């Protein structure tokens, strides 16, 4: 399926937001996700399905000092 991730077109095999985050090798605990201009709460990542043409924005939190 083709979706847009952070402005780039991607071909993915993931079916949910959680599996997309895992497919991109990101830590699900440190990622905020917006799907089609709406924030998706972390509690819904596993149950929110992706569809052809979705626009996903991912922000990864980075700790530091």
FENRA-V582313 format. One record per backbone hydrogen bond with DSSP energy under -0.5 kcal/mol. NH is the residue of the N-H (numbers start at 0). CO is the residue of the C=O. If there is no record, write none. Layout:
NH:CO / NH:CO
This chain:
2:0 / 2:9 / 3:53 / 4:2 / 4:7 / 5:3 / 5:55 / 7:4 / 9:2 / 11:0 / 11:9 / 16:44 / 16:47 / 17:44 / 19:15 / 20:16 / 21:17 / 22:18 / 23:19 / 24:21 / 25:20 / 27:25 / 29:26 / 30:27 / 31:58 / 32:39 / 33:56 / 34:37 / 35:33 / 35:54 / 37:34 / 39:32 / 40:38 / 43:40 / 44:41 / 46:43 / 47:43 / 48:46 / 49:14 / 52:1 / 53:50 / 55:3 / 55:53 / 56:33 / 58:31 / 60:29
